[in-house]
Every structure is written in C-alpha cells, then in structure tokens.
Amino acid sequence: SKDEQQAKRRLEAWIHRYLFCPCSAVRAIAKSLVKRTDEIISCILSPYSNGKMEGTNNKIKLMKRRGYGYRNIQRFALRVRLETANILS
C-alpha cells in the first residue's frame, strides 16, 4: 500500500542518513534498525498498541511496592480491581 511504501522510504532515508554518522552510538542504532526493518514497518502500520496494558502492569507493580507486600492475596486482587476498573473496562 501507499502508506507502507512511504514508511519504508522514510525509514530507509533515516537509516542511510545516520549509518555513516561520526558518532558510534548513532551508527549502532542505525545498524540495529537495519536488522529490524520489517518489524518496525509492521509496528508503524499496525493500529494496535500495548500501551494501555503496559500502563496497567506498571500501576499494579506500583501498588505492590507501595503496599510493602500484602498479607492476603485476595485483598491485593481486590485492590487491583478497584484501581484498574476504569482502565480495563
């Protein structure tokens, strides 16, 4: 599709621009992008994101740390449901 071709062109242009950069860290990033070009294009074209789930996991981990360990797993599960009710619905 047109979007896929445009994404490939832009990614390749970025890679070629920085592949011979004097900064070794930037060159390393460009080289890693070359290896992952197909995955990057798929990610750009995909309408899906796992951002919401990552945020939920982060919130649960934070609750666990703030609670200094829960004595009762059922109470922790209830707390998770309460805190994430608006996120997961």
C-alpha positions as CSV (number, residue, x, y, z in Angstrom):
1,S,0.0,0.0,0.0
2,K,1.0,3.6,-0.3
3,D,1.4,4.0,3.5
4,E,3.7,1.0,3.6
5,Q,5.9,2.3,0.8
6,Q,6.1,5.7,2.4
7,A,7.0,4.2,5.8
8,K,9.7,2.1,4.1
9,R,11.1,5.1,2.2
10,R,11.2,7.3,5.3
11,L,12.8,4.6,7.5
12,E,15.4,3.8,4.8
13,A,16.2,7.6,4.4
14,W,16.7,7.9,8.2
15,I,18.9,4.8,8.3
16,H,21.1,5.9,5.3
17,R,21.4,9.4,6.9
18,Y,22.8,8.1,10.1
19,L,24.5,4.8,9.1
20,F,27.8,6.7,8.5
21,C,27.5,9.2,11.3
22,P,30.7,10.0,13.1
23,C,29.0,9.2,16.4
24,S,29.4,5.4,17.1
25,A,26.2,5.3,19.2
26,V,24.1,6.7,16.4
27,R,25.7,4.3,13.9
28,A,24.8,1.4,16.3
29,I,21.2,2.5,16.4
30,A,21.0,2.7,12.6
31,K,22.6,-0.8,12.3
32,S,20.0,-2.2,14.7
33,L,17.2,-0.6,12.7
34,V,18.5,-2.3,9.5
35,K,18.1,-5.7,11.2
36,R,14.6,-4.9,12.4
37,T,13.2,-3.0,9.3
38,D,10.3,-5.4,8.8
39,E,9.2,-5.3,12.4
40,I,9.4,-1.5,12.5
41,I,7.3,-1.2,9.4
42,S,4.7,-3.6,10.8
43,C,4.6,-1.6,14.0
44,I,4.1,1.7,12.1
45,L,1.3,0.2,10.1
46,S,-0.5,-1.6,12.9
47,P,-3.4,0.1,14.5
48,Y,-2.8,-1.8,17.8
49,S,-0.8,-0.8,20.8
50,N,0.0,-2.5,24.0
51,G,0.4,0.9,25.8
52,K,-2.7,0.5,27.8
53,M,-1.7,-2.9,29.1
54,E,1.8,-1.7,29.9
55,G,0.4,1.2,31.9
56,T,-1.9,-1.2,33.8
57,N,1.0,-3.5,34.6
58,N,3.1,-0.5,35.8
59,K,0.2,0.6,38.1
60,I,-0.1,-2.9,39.6
61,K,3.6,-3.0,40.3
62,L,3.5,0.4,41.9
63,M,0.6,-0.8,44.2
64,K,2.6,-3.8,45.2
65,R,5.6,-1.7,46.1
66,R,3.5,0.8,48.0
67,G,1.8,-1.9,49.9
68,Y,5.1,-3.4,51.1
69,G,3.7,-6.8,50.4
70,Y,0.1,-7.8,51.1
71,R,-0.6,-10.5,53.7
72,N,-3.7,-11.5,52.0
73,I,-3.7,-12.2,48.2
74,Q,-7.4,-11.7,48.0
75,R,-7.1,-8.1,49.3
76,F,-4.4,-7.4,46.8
77,A,-6.6,-8.7,44.0
78,L,-9.5,-6.6,45.2
79,R,-7.2,-3.5,45.3
80,V,-6.0,-4.2,41.8
81,R,-9.6,-4.5,40.5
82,L,-10.6,-1.3,42.3
83,E,-7.6,0.7,41.0
84,T,-7.8,-0.6,37.4
85,A,-11.6,-0.7,37.0
86,N,-11.7,2.3,34.7
87,I,-8.7,1.3,32.7
88,L,-9.7,-2.3,31.9
89,S,-13.3,-1.6,31.0
